């Protein structure tokens, strides 16, 4: 049954929180599904394509992109998004859900620092201060690993998480400034197709054949709930909610993800990760209040 467009902000908030909860499950899937990050990303996309196709049909979102250059650009963005997902999952797999998702949430600050490249505007002093605070938060998170060189799991997880954040920021900025006229549902559908096709050679077939029924159920949940349904709910909620509201509520995702990992797989974050991650989230919340 298709989702109905929410008619009032209260319904939009409900859908937004539901979408947030579904997105927050992705850290658990990264830990529980016995696949490498890029195999999981490809298979997640294959499954999610069906869900997004139904969403586009239900809301009469056009799937055709008539401009060949635009279509090629969208598929390049799909590749960027796929690497973003893969590096995000890898960050959580080699460290913890908390480290991976908190490092990812450096993306609002990275976006602010990169946006002048698209707008040709100068950075403000406030932006530089916010960037320094995010770096300070990341430094606190990885402090206990600094004496281990590059071999520390927390340091590696944070590095992969920041790389994922950089790719996410680039993808979002390119969509905003180069593909603003194309519906978000159309963009997401074609990017999923791009990931499914371009990442196919990197799927670990032997590991895939070893998946049991429970593993496949988790993979289907990741594709349908953690990807198609979650992003659909966010898109629908944006129809009636202010961008500021969506941005601020989105900042709760790391908190929900960390709590779920703590309760379900007993993965408790260290004090350093909590302190450093709190600084990163506070900067993200402050920028959401200021920017929108």
One Martini backbone bead per residue (centre of mass of N, CA, C, O) as a GRO file, in nm:
protein
  292
    1UNK     BB    1   0.096   0.035   0.022
    2UNK     BB    2   0.078   0.356  -0.011
    3UNK     BB    3   0.181   0.643   0.079
    4UNK     BB    4   0.063   0.920   0.231
    5UNK     BB    5   0.048   1.240   0.224
    6UNK     BB    6   0.103   1.456   0.453
    7UNK     BB    7  -0.118   1.710   0.589
    8UNK     BB    8   0.053   1.737   0.857
    9UNK     BB    9   0.309   1.794   1.071
   10UNK     BB   10   0.255   1.553   1.261
   11UNK     BB   11   0.282   1.338   1.038
   12UNK     BB   12   0.565   1.418   0.947
   13UNK     BB   13   0.706   1.359   1.216
   14UNK     BB   14   0.636   1.060   1.227
   15UNK     BB   15   0.783   0.982   0.962
   16UNK     BB   16   1.060   1.090   1.044
   17UNK     BB   17   1.105   0.905   1.291
   18UNK     BB   18   1.077   0.643   1.137
   19UNK     BB   19   1.310   0.694   0.941
   20UNK     BB   20   1.527   0.727   1.158
   21UNK     BB   21   1.504   0.442   1.277
   22UNK     BB   22   1.573   0.288   1.018
   23UNK     BB   23   1.854   0.417   0.976
   24UNK     BB   24   1.967   0.323   1.262
   25UNK     BB   25   1.989   0.010   1.174
   26UNK     BB   26   2.248  -0.003   0.988
   27UNK     BB   27   2.463  -0.072   1.203
   28UNK     BB   28   2.356  -0.355   1.263
   29UNK     BB   29   2.380  -0.472   0.980
   30UNK     BB   30   2.690  -0.436   0.957
   31UNK     BB   31   2.737  -0.646   1.199
   32UNK     BB   32   2.533  -0.903   1.123
   33UNK     BB   33   2.627  -0.919   0.831
   34UNK     BB   34   2.837  -1.162   0.655
   35UNK     BB   35   2.969  -0.898   0.493
   36UNK     BB   36   3.107  -0.694   0.306
   37UNK     BB   37   3.051  -0.366   0.243
   38UNK     BB   38   3.023  -0.386  -0.083
   39UNK     BB   39   2.832  -0.623  -0.102
   40UNK     BB   40   2.609  -0.495   0.070
   41UNK     BB   41   2.562  -0.248  -0.107
   42UNK     BB   42   2.473  -0.391  -0.366
   43UNK     BB   43   2.236  -0.562  -0.243
   44UNK     BB   44   2.082  -0.331  -0.122
   45UNK     BB   45   2.016  -0.194  -0.397
   46UNK     BB   46   1.861  -0.416  -0.535
   47UNK     BB   47   1.631  -0.422  -0.323
   48UNK     BB   48   1.558  -0.108  -0.324
   49UNK     BB   49   1.454  -0.065  -0.612
   50UNK     BB   50   1.167  -0.175  -0.573
   51UNK     BB   51   1.075   0.032  -0.360
   52UNK     BB   52   1.129   0.290  -0.536
   53UNK     BB   53   0.947   0.219  -0.770
   54UNK     BB   54   0.683   0.229  -0.607
   55UNK     BB   55   0.711   0.520  -0.515
   56UNK     BB   56   0.716   0.651  -0.799
   57UNK     BB   57   0.441   0.543  -0.886
   58UNK     BB   58   0.263   0.657  -0.652
   59UNK     BB   59   0.390   0.972  -0.707
   60UNK     BB   60   0.460   1.023  -1.008
   61UNK     BB   61   0.761   0.973  -1.058
   62UNK     BB   62   0.990   1.025  -1.280
   63UNK     BB   63   1.235   0.807  -1.445
   64UNK     BB   64   1.304   0.980  -1.674
   65UNK     BB   65   1.613   1.086  -1.847
   66UNK     BB   66   1.667   1.273  -2.130
   67UNK     BB   67   1.944   1.370  -2.044
   68UNK     BB   68   2.248   1.231  -2.095
   69UNK     BB   69   2.428   1.401  -1.908
   70UNK     BB   70   2.257   1.371  -1.657
   71UNK     BB   71   2.264   1.063  -1.642
   72UNK     BB   72   2.570   1.038  -1.613
   73UNK     BB   73   2.589   1.211  -1.355
   74UNK     BB   74   2.408   1.031  -1.178
   75UNK     BB   75   2.596   0.777  -1.199
   76UNK     BB   76   2.832   0.910  -1.060
   77UNK     BB   77   2.677   0.964  -0.797
   78UNK     BB   78   2.624   0.667  -0.742
   79UNK     BB   79   2.918   0.593  -0.697
   80UNK     BB   80   2.962   0.784  -0.459
   81UNK     BB   81   2.738   0.664  -0.278
   82UNK     BB   82   2.849   0.375  -0.268
   83UNK     BB   83   3.117   0.451  -0.130
   84UNK     BB   84   2.987   0.578   0.112
   85UNK     BB   85   2.848   0.324   0.216
   86UNK     BB   86   3.096   0.137   0.226
   87UNK     BB   87   3.270   0.312   0.423
   88UNK     BB   88   3.065   0.315   0.652
   89UNK     BB   89   3.050   0.012   0.703
   90UNK     BB   90   3.354  -0.028   0.743
   91UNK     BB   91   3.385   0.150   0.992
   92UNK     BB   92   3.198  -0.033   1.173
   93UNK     BB   93   3.343  -0.309   1.132
   94UNK     BB   94   3.640  -0.207   1.249
   95UNK     BB   95   3.481  -0.091   1.493
   96UNK     BB   96   3.206   0.105   1.559
   97UNK     BB   97   2.908   0.247   1.547
   98UNK     BB   98   2.985   0.508   1.690
   99UNK     BB   99   3.233   0.589   1.525
  100UNK     BB  100   3.110   0.584   1.239
  101UNK     BB  101   2.864   0.786   1.284
  102UNK     BB  102   3.017   1.026   1.409
  103UNK     BB  103   3.209   1.072   1.174
  104UNK     BB  104   2.987   1.121   0.962
  105UNK     BB  105   2.880   1.389   1.127
  106UNK     BB  106   3.093   1.579   0.971
  107UNK     BB  107   2.932   1.664   0.706
  108UNK     BB  108   2.822   1.948   0.766
  109UNK     BB  109   3.105   2.078   0.783
  110UNK     BB  110   3.212   1.989   0.508
  111UNK     BB  111   2.994   2.131   0.344
  112UNK     BB  112   3.065   2.420   0.432
  113UNK     BB  113   3.365   2.408   0.323
  114UNK     BB  114   3.277   2.329   0.014
  115UNK     BB  115   3.056   2.531  -0.096
  116UNK     BB  116   3.237   2.767  -0.208
  117UNK     BB  117   3.310   2.603  -0.472
  118UNK     BB  118   3.003   2.655  -0.582
  119UNK     BB  119   2.954   2.982  -0.493
  120UNK     BB  120   3.207   3.180  -0.441
  121UNK     BB  121   3.227   3.202  -0.138
  122UNK     BB  122   3.324   3.303   0.162
  123UNK     BB  123   3.441   3.221   0.447
  124UNK     BB  124   3.362   3.213   0.772
  125UNK     BB  125   3.470   3.223   1.089
  126UNK     BB  126   3.257   3.030   1.201
  127UNK     BB  127   3.332   2.791   1.018
  128UNK     BB  128   3.622   2.751   1.121
  129UNK     BB  129   3.546   2.697   1.414
  130UNK     BB  130   3.371   2.450   1.360
  131UNK     BB  131   3.595   2.284   1.228
  132UNK     BB  132   3.778   2.274   1.479
  133UNK     BB  133   3.574   2.131   1.664
  134UNK     BB  134   3.551   1.873   1.499
  135UNK     BB  135   3.849   1.798   1.515
  136UNK     BB  136   3.850   1.780   1.823
  137UNK     BB  137   3.642   1.553   1.845
  138UNK     BB  138   3.804   1.346   1.681
  139UNK     BB  139   4.055   1.348   1.862
  140UNK     BB  140   3.917   1.237   2.113
  141UNK     BB  141   3.814   0.969   1.992
  142UNK     BB  142   4.135   0.878   1.902
  143UNK     BB  143   4.336   0.909   2.140
  144UNK     BB  144   4.384   0.600   2.229
  145UNK     BB  145   4.525   0.542   1.923
  146UNK     BB  146   4.781   0.724   1.870
  147UNK     BB  147   5.005   0.511   1.983
  148UNK     BB  148   4.936   0.292   1.727
  149UNK     BB  149   4.904   0.451   1.490
  150UNK     BB  150   4.733   0.285   1.214
  151UNK     BB  151   4.611   0.022   1.392
  152UNK     BB  152   4.372   0.148   1.511
  153UNK     BB  153   4.034   0.105   1.511
  154UNK     BB  154   3.933   0.389   1.573
  155UNK     BB  155   4.103   0.544   1.371
  156UNK     BB  156   4.007   0.390   1.120
  157UNK     BB  157   3.703   0.439   1.154
  158UNK     BB  158   3.721   0.750   1.144
  159UNK     BB  159   3.851   0.774   0.866
  160UNK     BB  160   3.625   0.631   0.706
  161UNK     BB  161   3.397   0.820   0.807
  162UNK     BB  162   3.512   1.082   0.683
  163UNK     BB  163   3.516   0.983   0.394
  164UNK     BB  164   3.212   0.938   0.383
  165UNK     BB  165   3.139   1.235   0.442
  166UNK     BB  166   3.274   1.357   0.192
  167UNK     BB  167   3.103   1.203  -0.019
  168UNK     BB  168   2.827   1.299   0.082
  169UNK     BB  169   2.877   1.601   0.035
  170UNK     BB  170   2.934   1.589  -0.268
  171UNK     BB  171   2.668   1.465  -0.353
  172UNK     BB  172   2.479   1.686  -0.235
  173UNK     BB  173   2.600   1.932  -0.387
  174UNK     BB  174   2.557   1.828  -0.675
  175UNK     BB  175   2.253   1.805  -0.654
  176UNK     BB  176   2.193   2.103  -0.579
  177UNK     BB  177   2.368   2.248  -0.836
  178UNK     BB  178   2.301   2.027  -1.094
  179UNK     BB  179   1.997   1.866  -0.997
  180UNK     BB  180   1.742   2.040  -0.897
  181UNK     BB  181   1.521   1.963  -1.134
  182UNK     BB  182   1.535   1.679  -1.015
  183UNK     BB  183   1.386   1.448  -0.862
  184UNK     BB  184   1.471   1.271  -0.585
  185UNK     BB  185   1.354   0.997  -0.674
  186UNK     BB  186   1.504   0.979  -0.942
  187UNK     BB  187   1.790   0.997  -0.832
  188UNK     BB  188   1.778   0.751  -0.641
  189UNK     BB  189   1.707   0.532  -0.842
  190UNK     BB  190   1.959   0.565  -1.033
  191UNK     BB  191   2.172   0.525  -0.810
  192UNK     BB  192   2.094   0.236  -0.742
  193UNK     BB  193   2.149   0.123  -1.020
  194UNK     BB  194   2.446   0.199  -1.028
  195UNK     BB  195   2.534   0.028  -0.787
  196UNK     BB  196   2.433  -0.248  -0.887
  197UNK     BB  197   2.623  -0.244  -1.141
  198UNK     BB  198   2.916  -0.134  -1.047
  199UNK     BB  199   2.936  -0.351  -0.789
  200UNK     BB  200   2.917  -0.643  -0.899
  201UNK     BB  201   3.234  -0.724  -0.921
  202UNK     BB  202   3.257  -0.698  -0.578
  203UNK     BB  203   3.116  -0.950  -0.515
  204UNK     BB  204   3.107  -1.206  -0.273
  205UNK     BB  205   3.006  -1.511  -0.366
  206UNK     BB  206   3.090  -1.705  -0.138
  207UNK     BB  207   2.956  -1.544   0.091
  208UNK     BB  208   2.671  -1.544  -0.028
  209UNK     BB  209   2.635  -1.861  -0.029
  210UNK     BB  210   2.662  -1.863   0.306
  211UNK     BB  211   2.396  -1.764   0.354
  212UNK     BB  212   2.133  -1.754   0.556
  213UNK     BB  213   1.813  -1.688   0.637
  214UNK     BB  214   1.879  -1.458   0.838
  215UNK     BB  215   2.066  -1.298   0.653
  216UNK     BB  216   1.858  -1.242   0.430
  217UNK     BB  217   1.659  -1.092   0.608
  218UNK     BB  218   1.853  -0.859   0.681
  219UNK     BB  219   1.903  -0.770   0.388
  220UNK     BB  220   1.609  -0.701   0.321
  221UNK     BB  221   1.578  -0.493   0.548
  222UNK     BB  222   1.796  -0.304   0.447
  223UNK     BB  223   1.667  -0.245   0.164
  224UNK     BB  224   1.365  -0.175   0.257
  225UNK     BB  225   1.405  -0.019   0.533
  226UNK     BB  226   1.706   0.119   0.543
  227UNK     BB  227   1.634   0.248   0.250
  228UNK     BB  228   1.360   0.283   0.105
  229UNK     BB  229   1.178   0.364   0.346
  230UNK     BB  230   1.354   0.579   0.480
  231UNK     BB  231   1.382   0.774   0.230
  232UNK     BB  232   1.080   0.806   0.180
  233UNK     BB  233   1.004   0.934   0.453
  234UNK     BB  234   1.183   1.179   0.419
  235UNK     BB  235   1.056   1.286   0.158
  236UNK     BB  236   0.764   1.316   0.266
  237UNK     BB  237   0.827   1.504   0.512
  238UNK     BB  238   0.938   1.747   0.333
  239UNK     BB  239   0.653   1.847   0.231
  240UNK     BB  240   0.577   1.972   0.552
  241UNK     BB  241   0.866   2.033   0.642
  242UNK     BB  242   1.122   2.184   0.754
  243UNK     BB  243   1.453   2.168   0.701
  244UNK     BB  244   1.533   2.221   0.995
  245UNK     BB  245   1.376   1.989   1.123
  246UNK     BB  246   1.510   1.758   0.970
  247UNK     BB  247   1.800   1.823   1.056
  248UNK     BB  248   1.764   1.803   1.365
  249UNK     BB  249   1.649   1.516   1.376
  250UNK     BB  250   1.892   1.381   1.227
  251UNK     BB  251   2.092   1.425   1.478
  252UNK     BB  252   1.970   1.162   1.631
  253UNK     BB  253   2.084   0.909   1.489
  254UNK     BB  254   2.340   0.840   1.657
  255UNK     BB  255   2.193   0.791   1.923
  256UNK     BB  256   2.013   0.558   1.828
  257UNK     BB  257   2.236   0.372   1.718
  258UNK     BB  258   2.397   0.342   1.984
  259UNK     BB  259   2.167   0.228   2.156
  260UNK     BB  260   2.110  -0.021   1.983
  261UNK     BB  261   2.397  -0.141   2.005
  262UNK     BB  262   2.400  -0.161   2.312
  263UNK     BB  263   2.142  -0.344   2.349
  264UNK     BB  264   2.182  -0.574   2.118
  265UNK     BB  265   2.532  -0.594   2.101
  266UNK     BB  266   2.697  -0.472   2.340
  267UNK     BB  267   2.806  -0.168   2.227
  268UNK     BB  268   2.997   0.030   2.410
  269UNK     BB  269   3.094   0.339   2.449
  270UNK     BB  270   3.334   0.538   2.506
  271UNK     BB  271   3.410   0.826   2.661
  272UNK     BB  272   3.565   0.957   2.424
  273UNK     BB  273   3.340   0.913   2.213
  274UNK     BB  274   3.121   1.073   2.359
  275UNK     BB  275   3.266   1.345   2.374
  276UNK     BB  276   3.350   1.384   2.077
  277UNK     BB  277   3.065   1.331   1.955
  278UNK     BB  278   2.920   1.565   2.099
  279UNK     BB  279   3.069   1.791   1.955
  280UNK     BB  280   2.981   1.719   1.669
  281UNK     BB  281   2.672   1.738   1.721
  282UNK     BB  282   2.662   2.030   1.819
  283UNK     BB  283   2.758   2.151   1.555
  284UNK     BB  284   2.533   2.035   1.376
  285UNK     BB  285   2.301   2.173   1.529
  286UNK     BB  286   2.398   2.466   1.504
  287UNK     BB  287   2.399   2.472   1.191
  288UNK     BB  288   2.097   2.410   1.159
  289UNK     BB  289   1.998   2.669   1.301
  290UNK     BB  290   2.155   2.880   1.118
  291UNK     BB  291   2.093   2.787   0.811
  292UNK     BB  292   1.749   2.762   0.835
   0.00000   0.00000   0.00000
